[in-house]
């Protein structure tokens, strides 16, 4: 049997319907999946909400020298990495931080 290496990351520019379908598909298969919002597991002195947009969490983790995905909930599947809240919060980790994500997870499935 063939299995996919985790994490599984959707690097395309997904629309809301598709990313929810993907999240539900992987969730039904028993994988810990999210479609937009990640857990903030960072233990630092900065005041942060427990749940945040994955893209913002990944951006801040990289900025602080932390592992980008483990710092944001360590999900098996993330179906939307980017965050688009113009004009102040537009970040595309699948473009801008692909190197850091790959360094943390060299065997990830994209």
NULUM-875131 format. One record per residue: residue number from 1; residue in one letter; z, y, x of N, C-alpha, C in turn. Coordinates in nm, 2 decimals. Example, Ala and Ser with C-alpha at 12.3 -4.5 7.8 and 13.67 -1.06 7.14 Angstrom:
% NULUM-875131
voba = 1, romar = A, n.z = 0.78, n.y = -0.57, n.x = 1.32, ca.z = 0.78, ca.y = -0.45, ca.x = 1.23, c.z = 0.78, c.y = -0.33, c.x = 1.32
voba = 2, romar = S, n.z = 0.71, n.y = -0.22, n.x = 1.28, ca.z = 0.71, ca.y = -0.11, ca.x = 1.37, c.z = 0.79, c.y = 0.00, c.x = 1.29
% end
This chain:
% NULUM-875131
voba = 1, romar = X, n.z = 0.00, n.y = -0.12, n.x = 0.08, ca.z = 0.00, ca.y = 0.00, ca.x = 0.00, c.z = 0.00, c.y = 0.12, c.x = 0.09
voba = 2, romar = X, n.z = -0.06, n.y = 0.23, n.x = 0.04, ca.z = -0.07, ca.y = 0.35, ca.x = 0.11, c.z = 0.02, c.y = 0.45, c.x = 0.05
voba = 3, romar = X, n.z = 0.09, n.y = 0.52, n.x = 0.13, ca.z = 0.18, ca.y = 0.63, ca.x = 0.07, c.z = 0.15, c.y = 0.76, c.x = 0.15
voba = 4, romar = X, n.z = 0.17, n.y = 0.87, n.x = 0.08, ca.z = 0.15, ca.y = 1.00, ca.x = 0.13, c.z = 0.27, c.y = 1.05, c.x = 0.21
voba = 5, romar = X, n.z = 0.25, n.y = 1.11, n.x = 0.32, ca.z = 0.36, ca.y = 1.17, ca.x = 0.40, c.z = 0.42, c.y = 1.29, c.x = 0.33
voba = 6, romar = X, n.z = 0.55, n.y = 1.30, n.x = 0.33, ca.z = 0.61, ca.y = 1.42, ca.x = 0.26, c.z = 0.65, c.y = 1.52, c.x = 0.37
voba = 7, romar = X, n.z = 0.66, n.y = 1.64, n.x = 0.34, ca.z = 0.64, ca.y = 1.70, ca.x = 0.20, c.z = 0.49, c.y = 1.70, c.x = 0.17
voba = 8, romar = X, n.z = 0.46, n.y = 1.71, n.x = 0.04, ca.z = 0.33, ca.y = 1.73, ca.x = -0.01, c.z = 0.32, c.y = 1.87, c.x = -0.06
voba = 9, romar = X, n.z = 0.22, n.y = 1.94, n.x = 0.00, ca.z = 0.21, ca.y = 2.09, ca.x = -0.02, c.z = 0.07, c.y = 2.12, c.x = -0.07
voba = 10, romar = X, n.z = 0.07, n.y = 2.19, n.x = -0.19, ca.z = -0.06, ca.y = 2.24, ca.x = -0.24, c.z = -0.09, c.y = 2.37, c.x = -0.17
voba = 11, romar = X, n.z = -0.19, n.y = 2.37, n.x = -0.09, ca.z = -0.22, ca.y = 2.49, ca.x = -0.02, c.z = -0.33, c.y = 2.58, c.x = -0.08
voba = 12, romar = X, n.z = -0.38, n.y = 2.53, n.x = -0.20, ca.z = -0.48, ca.y = 2.61, ca.x = -0.27, c.z = -0.42, c.y = 2.72, c.x = -0.35
voba = 13, romar = X, n.z = -0.50, n.y = 2.80, n.x = -0.41, ca.z = -0.45, ca.y = 2.92, ca.x = -0.49, c.z = -0.45, c.y = 2.87, c.x = -0.63
voba = 14, romar = X, n.z = -0.33, n.y = 2.81, n.x = -0.67, ca.z = -0.32, ca.y = 2.74, ca.x = -0.80, c.z = -0.30, c.y = 2.84, c.x = -0.91
voba = 15, romar = X, n.z = -0.34, n.y = 2.80, n.x = -1.03, ca.z = -0.31, ca.y = 2.88, ca.x = -1.15, c.z = -0.19, c.y = 2.81, c.x = -1.22
voba = 16, romar = X, n.z = -0.12, n.y = 2.89, n.x = -1.30, ca.z = 0.01, ca.y = 2.84, ca.x = -1.36, c.z = -0.01, c.y = 2.70, c.x = -1.43
voba = 17, romar = X, n.z = -0.11, n.y = 2.68, n.x = -1.50, ca.z = -0.13, ca.y = 2.55, ca.x = -1.57, c.z = -0.14, c.y = 2.43, c.x = -1.48
voba = 18, romar = X, n.z = -0.22, n.y = 2.45, n.x = -1.38, ca.z = -0.25, ca.y = 2.34, ca.x = -1.28, c.z = -0.12, c.y = 2.31, c.x = -1.20
voba = 19, romar = X, n.z = -0.05, n.y = 2.41, n.x = -1.15, ca.z = 0.06, ca.y = 2.39, ca.x = -1.07, c.z = 0.17, c.y = 2.32, c.x = -1.15
voba = 20, romar = X, n.z = 0.19, n.y = 2.35, n.x = -1.27, ca.z = 0.29, ca.y = 2.29, ca.x = -1.36, c.z = 0.26, c.y = 2.14, c.x = -1.38
voba = 21, romar = X, n.z = 0.13, n.y = 2.12, n.x = -1.41, ca.z = 0.08, ca.y = 1.98, ca.x = -1.42, c.z = 0.11, c.y = 1.90, c.x = -1.30
voba = 22, romar = X, n.z = 0.08, n.y = 1.96, n.x = -1.18, ca.z = 0.10, ca.y = 1.89, ca.x = -1.05, c.z = 0.25, c.y = 1.86, c.x = -1.03
voba = 23, romar = X, n.z = 0.33, n.y = 1.96, n.x = -1.06, ca.z = 0.48, ca.y = 1.94, ca.x = -1.05, c.z = 0.53, c.y = 1.83, c.x = -1.14
voba = 24, romar = X, n.z = 0.48, n.y = 1.83, n.x = -1.26, ca.z = 0.52, ca.y = 1.73, ca.x = -1.36, c.z = 0.47, c.y = 1.59, c.x = -1.32
voba = 25, romar = X, n.z = 0.35, n.y = 1.58, n.x = -1.27, ca.z = 0.29, ca.y = 1.46, ca.x = -1.22, c.z = 0.38, c.y = 1.39, c.x = -1.11
voba = 26, romar = X, n.z = 0.41, n.y = 1.47, n.x = -1.01, ca.z = 0.49, ca.y = 1.42, ca.x = -0.90, c.z = 0.63, c.y = 1.39, c.x = -0.94
voba = 27, romar = X, n.z = 0.69, n.y = 1.48, n.x = -1.03, ca.z = 0.82, ca.y = 1.45, ca.x = -1.08, c.z = 0.83, c.y = 1.32, c.x = -1.15
voba = 28, romar = X, n.z = 0.73, n.y = 1.29, n.x = -1.23, ca.z = 0.73, ca.y = 1.16, ca.x = -1.31, c.z = 0.72, c.y = 1.04, c.x = -1.21
voba = 29, romar = X, n.z = 0.67, n.y = 1.07, n.x = -1.09, ca.z = 0.66, ca.y = 0.96, ca.x = -0.99, c.z = 0.79, c.y = 0.96, c.x = -0.91
voba = 30, romar = X, n.z = 0.89, n.y = 1.03, n.x = -0.95, ca.z = 1.02, ca.y = 1.02, ca.x = -0.88, c.z = 1.04, c.y = 1.11, c.x = -0.76
voba = 31, romar = X, n.z = 0.95, n.y = 1.21, n.x = -0.74, ca.z = 0.96, ca.y = 1.30, ca.x = -0.63, c.z = 1.02, c.y = 1.43, c.x = -0.67
voba = 32, romar = X, n.z = 1.10, n.y = 1.49, n.x = -0.58, ca.z = 1.17, ca.y = 1.61, ca.x = -0.60, c.z = 1.06, c.y = 1.72, c.x = -0.58
voba = 33, romar = X, n.z = 1.02, n.y = 1.78, n.x = -0.69, ca.z = 0.91, ca.y = 1.88, ca.x = -0.69, c.z = 0.94, c.y = 2.01, c.x = -0.75
voba = 34, romar = X, n.z = 0.87, n.y = 2.11, n.x = -0.71, ca.z = 0.89, ca.y = 2.25, ca.x = -0.77, c.z = 0.75, c.y = 2.31, c.x = -0.77
voba = 35, romar = X, n.z = 0.73, n.y = 2.41, n.x = -0.86, ca.z = 0.60, ca.y = 2.47, ca.x = -0.88, c.z = 0.60, c.y = 2.62, c.x = -0.84
voba = 36, romar = X, n.z = 0.71, n.y = 2.68, n.x = -0.82, ca.z = 0.71, ca.y = 2.83, ca.x = -0.78, c.z = 0.85, c.y = 2.87, c.x = -0.72
voba = 37, romar = X, n.z = 0.95, n.y = 2.82, n.x = -0.77, ca.z = 1.09, ca.y = 2.86, ca.x = -0.74, c.z = 1.16, c.y = 2.76, c.x = -0.65
voba = 38, romar = X, n.z = 1.21, n.y = 2.80, n.x = -0.54, ca.z = 1.28, ca.y = 2.71, ca.x = -0.45, c.z = 1.43, c.y = 2.74, c.x = -0.44
voba = 39, romar = X, n.z = 1.50, n.y = 2.65, n.x = -0.40, ca.z = 1.65, ca.y = 2.67, ca.x = -0.38, c.z = 1.67, c.y = 2.74, c.x = -0.25
voba = 40, romar = X, n.z = 1.76, n.y = 2.84, n.x = -0.25, ca.z = 1.80, ca.y = 2.91, ca.x = -0.13, c.z = 1.92, c.y = 2.83, c.x = -0.07
voba = 41, romar = X, n.z = 1.89, n.y = 2.76, n.x = 0.04, ca.z = 2.00, ca.y = 2.68, ca.x = 0.10, c.z = 2.05, c.y = 2.75, c.x = 0.23
voba = 42, romar = X, n.z = 2.00, n.y = 2.87, n.x = 0.26, ca.z = 2.04, ca.y = 2.94, ca.x = 0.38, c.z = 2.19, c.y = 2.98, c.x = 0.37
voba = 43, romar = X, n.z = 2.26, n.y = 2.96, n.x = 0.48, ca.z = 2.40, ca.y = 2.99, ca.x = 0.48, c.z = 2.42, c.y = 3.11, c.x = 0.59
voba = 44, romar = X, n.z = 2.39, n.y = 3.23, n.x = 0.54, ca.z = 2.41, ca.y = 3.34, ca.x = 0.63, c.z = 2.48, c.y = 3.45, c.x = 0.55
voba = 45, romar = X, n.z = 2.49, n.y = 3.56, n.x = 0.61, ca.z = 2.57, ca.y = 3.67, ca.x = 0.55, c.z = 2.49, c.y = 3.76, c.x = 0.46
voba = 46, romar = X, n.z = 2.36, n.y = 3.74, n.x = 0.45, ca.z = 2.28, ca.y = 3.82, ca.x = 0.36, c.z = 2.30, c.y = 3.78, c.x = 0.22
voba = 47, romar = X, n.z = 2.32, n.y = 3.87, n.x = 0.13, ca.z = 2.34, ca.y = 3.83, ca.x = -0.01, c.z = 2.20, c.y = 3.79, c.x = -0.07
voba = 48, romar = X, n.z = 2.20, n.y = 3.67, n.x = -0.12, ca.z = 2.08, ca.y = 3.61, ca.x = -0.17, c.z = 2.10, c.y = 3.53, c.x = -0.30
voba = 49, romar = X, n.z = 2.01, n.y = 3.53, n.x = -0.39, ca.z = 2.02, ca.y = 3.46, ca.x = -0.51, c.z = 2.00, c.y = 3.31, c.x = -0.47
voba = 50, romar = X, n.z = 2.06, n.y = 3.22, n.x = -0.55, ca.z = 2.05, ca.y = 3.08, ca.x = -0.53, c.z = 1.91, c.y = 3.03, c.x = -0.55
voba = 51, romar = X, n.z = 1.84, n.y = 3.08, n.x = -0.64, ca.z = 1.70, ca.y = 3.04, ca.x = -0.66, c.z = 1.61, c.y = 3.16, c.x = -0.64
voba = 52, romar = X, n.z = 1.50, n.y = 3.13, n.x = -0.56, ca.z = 1.40, ca.y = 3.24, ca.x = -0.53, c.z = 1.26, c.y = 3.19, c.x = -0.53
voba = 53, romar = X, n.z = 1.17, n.y = 3.28, n.x = -0.53, ca.z = 1.03, ca.y = 3.24, ca.x = -0.51, c.z = 1.01, c.y = 3.17, c.x = -0.38
voba = 54, romar = X, n.z = 0.94, n.y = 3.06, n.x = -0.38, ca.z = 0.93, ca.y = 2.98, ca.x = -0.25, c.z = 0.87, c.y = 3.06, c.x = -0.14
voba = 55, romar = X, n.z = 0.76, n.y = 3.14, n.x = -0.17, ca.z = 0.70, ca.y = 3.22, ca.x = -0.07, c.z = 0.80, c.y = 3.32, c.x = -0.01
voba = 56, romar = X, n.z = 0.88, n.y = 3.39, n.x = -0.09, ca.z = 0.98, ca.y = 3.48, ca.x = -0.03, c.z = 1.08, c.y = 3.41, c.x = 0.05
voba = 57, romar = X, n.z = 1.13, n.y = 3.29, n.x = 0.01, ca.z = 1.22, ca.y = 3.22, ca.x = 0.08, c.z = 1.17, c.y = 3.17, c.x = 0.22
voba = 58, romar = X, n.z = 1.04, n.y = 3.12, n.x = 0.22, ca.z = 0.97, ca.y = 3.07, ca.x = 0.34, c.z = 0.96, c.y = 3.19, c.x = 0.43
voba = 59, romar = X, n.z = 0.91, n.y = 3.31, n.x = 0.39, ca.z = 0.89, ca.y = 3.42, ca.x = 0.47, c.z = 1.02, c.y = 3.46, c.x = 0.54
voba = 60, romar = X, n.z = 1.13, n.y = 3.47, n.x = 0.46, ca.z = 1.26, ca.y = 3.51, ca.x = 0.52, c.z = 1.32, c.y = 3.41, c.x = 0.62
voba = 61, romar = X, n.z = 1.30, n.y = 3.28, n.x = 0.59, ca.z = 1.34, ca.y = 3.18, ca.x = 0.68, c.z = 1.27, c.y = 3.19, c.x = 0.81
voba = 62, romar = X, n.z = 1.14, n.y = 3.21, n.x = 0.81, ca.z = 1.07, ca.y = 3.22, ca.x = 0.93, c.z = 1.11, c.y = 3.35, c.x = 1.01
voba = 63, romar = X, n.z = 1.13, n.y = 3.45, n.x = 0.94, ca.z = 1.17, ca.y = 3.58, ca.x = 1.00, c.z = 1.31, c.y = 3.56, c.x = 1.07
voba = 64, romar = X, n.z = 1.39, n.y = 3.48, n.x = 1.02, ca.z = 1.53, ca.y = 3.45, ca.x = 1.07, c.z = 1.53, c.y = 3.33, c.x = 1.17
voba = 65, romar = X, n.z = 1.41, n.y = 3.28, n.x = 1.20, ca.z = 1.40, ca.y = 3.17, ca.x = 1.30, c.z = 1.45, c.y = 3.04, c.x = 1.24
voba = 66, romar = X, n.z = 1.45, n.y = 3.02, n.x = 1.11, ca.z = 1.50, ca.y = 2.90, ca.x = 1.05, c.z = 1.38, c.y = 2.81, c.x = 1.00
voba = 67, romar = X, n.z = 1.40, n.y = 2.68, n.x = 0.98, ca.z = 1.29, ca.y = 2.60, ca.x = 0.94, c.z = 1.24, c.y = 2.64, c.x = 0.80
voba = 68, romar = X, n.z = 1.11, n.y = 2.67, n.x = 0.78, ca.z = 1.07, ca.y = 2.73, ca.x = 0.65, c.z = 1.09, c.y = 2.64, c.x = 0.53
voba = 69, romar = X, n.z = 1.07, n.y = 2.52, n.x = 0.53, ca.z = 1.08, ca.y = 2.44, ca.x = 0.41, c.z = 1.22, c.y = 2.38, c.x = 0.39
voba = 70, romar = X, n.z = 1.29, n.y = 2.33, n.x = 0.49, ca.z = 1.42, ca.y = 2.28, ca.x = 0.48, c.z = 1.52, c.y = 2.39, c.x = 0.43
voba = 71, romar = X, n.z = 1.49, n.y = 2.52, n.x = 0.47, ca.z = 1.57, ca.y = 2.63, ca.x = 0.44, c.z = 1.56, c.y = 2.67, c.x = 0.29
voba = 72, romar = X, n.z = 1.45, n.y = 2.61, n.x = 0.23, ca.z = 1.42, ca.y = 2.65, ca.x = 0.09, c.z = 1.43, c.y = 2.54, c.x = -0.01
voba = 73, romar = X, n.z = 1.51, n.y = 2.44, n.x = 0.02, ca.z = 1.54, ca.y = 2.33, ca.x = -0.07, c.z = 1.49, c.y = 2.20, c.x = -0.03
voba = 74, romar = X, n.z = 1.41, n.y = 2.19, n.x = 0.08, ca.z = 1.36, ca.y = 2.06, ca.x = 0.13, c.z = 1.31, c.y = 1.97, c.x = 0.02
voba = 75, romar = X, n.z = 1.21, n.y = 2.02, n.x = -0.06, ca.z = 1.15, ca.y = 1.95, ca.x = -0.17, c.z = 1.05, c.y = 1.85, c.x = -0.11
voba = 76, romar = X, n.z = 1.03, n.y = 1.74, n.x = -0.19, ca.z = 0.92, ca.y = 1.65, ca.x = -0.15, c.z = 0.78, c.y = 1.71, c.x = -0.18
voba = 77, romar = X, n.z = 0.77, n.y = 1.79, n.x = -0.28, ca.z = 0.65, ca.y = 1.85, ca.x = -0.33, c.z = 0.67, c.y = 1.99, c.x = -0.37
voba = 78, romar = X, n.z = 0.58, n.y = 2.08, n.x = -0.31, ca.z = 0.58, ca.y = 2.22, ca.x = -0.36, c.z = 0.43, c.y = 2.25, c.x = -0.40
voba = 79, romar = X, n.z = 0.42, n.y = 2.28, n.x = -0.53, ca.z = 0.28, ca.y = 2.30, ca.x = -0.58, c.z = 0.23, c.y = 2.44, c.x = -0.58
voba = 80, romar = X, n.z = 0.32, n.y = 2.54, n.x = -0.54, ca.z = 0.28, ca.y = 2.68, ca.x = -0.52, c.z = 0.37, c.y = 2.73, c.x = -0.41
voba = 81, romar = X, n.z = 0.31, n.y = 2.76, n.x = -0.29, ca.z = 0.39, ca.y = 2.82, ca.x = -0.18, c.z = 0.39, c.y = 2.97, c.x = -0.19
voba = 82, romar = X, n.z = 0.28, n.y = 3.03, n.x = -0.23, ca.z = 0.26, ca.y = 3.17, ca.x = -0.23, c.z = 0.34, c.y = 3.24, c.x = -0.34
voba = 83, romar = X, n.z = 0.37, n.y = 3.37, n.x = -0.32, ca.z = 0.43, ca.y = 3.45, ca.x = -0.42, c.z = 0.34, c.y = 3.58, c.x = -0.43
voba = 84, romar = X, n.z = 0.31, n.y = 3.61, n.x = -0.55, ca.z = 0.23, ca.y = 3.73, ca.x = -0.58, c.z = 0.30, c.y = 3.82, c.x = -0.68
voba = 85, romar = X, n.z = 0.36, n.y = 3.92, n.x = -0.63, ca.z = 0.43, ca.y = 4.02, ca.x = -0.72, c.z = 0.40, c.y = 4.16, c.x = -0.66
voba = 86, romar = X, n.z = 0.27, n.y = 4.20, n.x = -0.68, ca.z = 0.23, ca.y = 4.33, ca.x = -0.62, c.z = 0.31, c.y = 4.44, c.x = -0.67
voba = 87, romar = X, n.z = 0.33, n.y = 4.55, n.x = -0.60, ca.z = 0.26, ca.y = 4.57, ca.x = -0.47, c.z = 0.35, c.y = 4.53, c.x = -0.35
voba = 88, romar = X, n.z = 0.48, n.y = 4.50, n.x = -0.38, ca.z = 0.57, ca.y = 4.48, ca.x = -0.26, c.z = 0.58, c.y = 4.34, c.x = -0.21
voba = 89, romar = X, n.z = 0.56, n.y = 4.24, n.x = -0.30, ca.z = 0.58, ca.y = 4.10, ca.x = -0.26, c.z = 0.46, c.y = 4.02, c.x = -0.28
voba = 90, romar = X, n.z = 0.37, n.y = 4.01, n.x = -0.18, ca.z = 0.25, ca.y = 3.93, ca.x = -0.18, c.z = 0.25, c.y = 3.85, c.x = -0.04
voba = 91, romar = X, n.z = 0.28, n.y = 3.73, n.x = -0.05, ca.z = 0.29, ca.y = 3.65, ca.x = 0.08, c.z = 0.23, c.y = 3.51, c.x = 0.05
voba = 92, romar = X, n.z = 0.15, n.y = 3.47, n.x = 0.14, ca.z = 0.07, ca.y = 3.34, ca.x = 0.14, c.z = 0.11, c.y = 3.25, c.x = 0.25
voba = 93, romar = X, n.z = 0.22, n.y = 3.18, n.x = 0.25, ca.z = 0.26, ca.y = 3.10, ca.x = 0.36, c.z = 0.15, c.y = 3.00, c.x = 0.40
voba = 94, romar = X, n.z = 0.07, n.y = 2.95, n.x = 0.30, ca.z = -0.03, ca.y = 2.85, ca.x = 0.34, c.z = -0.14, c.y = 2.92, c.x = 0.43
voba = 95, romar = X, n.z = -0.14, n.y = 3.05, n.x = 0.44, ca.z = -0.23, ca.y = 3.12, ca.x = 0.53, c.z = -0.16, c.y = 3.18, c.x = 0.64
voba = 96, romar = X, n.z = -0.05, n.y = 3.25, n.x = 0.61, ca.z = 0.02, ca.y = 3.33, ca.x = 0.71, c.z = 0.12, c.y = 3.25, c.x = 0.79
voba = 97, romar = X, n.z = 0.17, n.y = 3.14, n.x = 0.74, ca.z = 0.27, ca.y = 3.06, ca.x = 0.81, c.z = 0.24, c.y = 2.92, c.x = 0.83
voba = 98, romar = X, n.z = 0.11, n.y = 2.89, n.x = 0.82, ca.z = 0.07, ca.y = 2.75, ca.x = 0.83, c.z = 0.11, c.y = 2.68, c.x = 0.96
voba = 99, romar = X, n.z = 0.11, n.y = 2.76, n.x = 1.07, ca.z = 0.15, ca.y = 2.71, ca.x = 1.20, c.z = 0.30, c.y = 2.67, c.x = 1.20
voba = 100, romar = X, n.z = 0.39, n.y = 2.75, n.x = 1.14, ca.z = 0.53, ca.y = 2.72, ca.x = 1.14, c.z = 0.56, c.y = 2.61, c.x = 1.04
voba = 101, romar = X, n.z = 0.49, n.y = 2.60, n.x = 0.93, ca.z = 0.51, ca.y = 2.49, ca.x = 0.84, c.z = 0.46, c.y = 2.36, c.x = 0.90
voba = 102, romar = X, n.z = 0.35, n.y = 2.36, n.x = 0.97, ca.z = 0.30, ca.y = 2.24, ca.x = 1.04, c.z = 0.40, c.y = 2.20, c.x = 1.16
voba = 103, romar = X, n.z = 0.45, n.y = 2.30, n.x = 1.23, ca.z = 0.55, ca.y = 2.26, ca.x = 1.34, c.z = 0.67, c.y = 2.20, c.x = 1.28
voba = 104, romar = X, n.z = 0.72, n.y = 2.24, n.x = 1.17, ca.z = 0.84, ca.y = 2.18, ca.x = 1.11, c.z = 0.80, c.y = 2.04, c.x = 1.05
voba = 105, romar = X, n.z = 0.68, n.y = 2.03, n.x = 0.99, ca.z = 0.64, ca.y = 1.90, ca.x = 0.92, c.z = 0.50, c.y = 1.86, c.x = 0.97
voba = 106, romar = X, n.z = 0.49, n.y = 1.81, n.x = 1.09, ca.z = 0.35, ca.y = 1.78, ca.x = 1.14, c.z = 0.28, c.y = 1.67, c.x = 1.06
voba = 107, romar = X, n.z = 0.35, n.y = 1.59, n.x = 0.99, ca.z = 0.29, ca.y = 1.48, ca.x = 0.91, c.z = 0.28, c.y = 1.51, c.x = 0.76
voba = 108, romar = X, n.z = 0.30, n.y = 1.64, n.x = 0.72, ca.z = 0.29, ca.y = 1.67, ca.x = 0.58, c.z = 0.16, c.y = 1.65, c.x = 0.53
voba = 109, romar = X, n.z = 0.15, n.y = 1.62, n.x = 0.40, ca.z = 0.02, ca.y = 1.61, ca.x = 0.33, c.z = -0.01, c.y = 1.74, c.x = 0.26
voba = 110, romar = X, n.z = -0.13, n.y = 1.79, n.x = 0.30, ca.z = -0.18, ca.y = 1.92, ca.x = 0.25, c.z = -0.29, c.y = 1.89, c.x = 0.15
% end
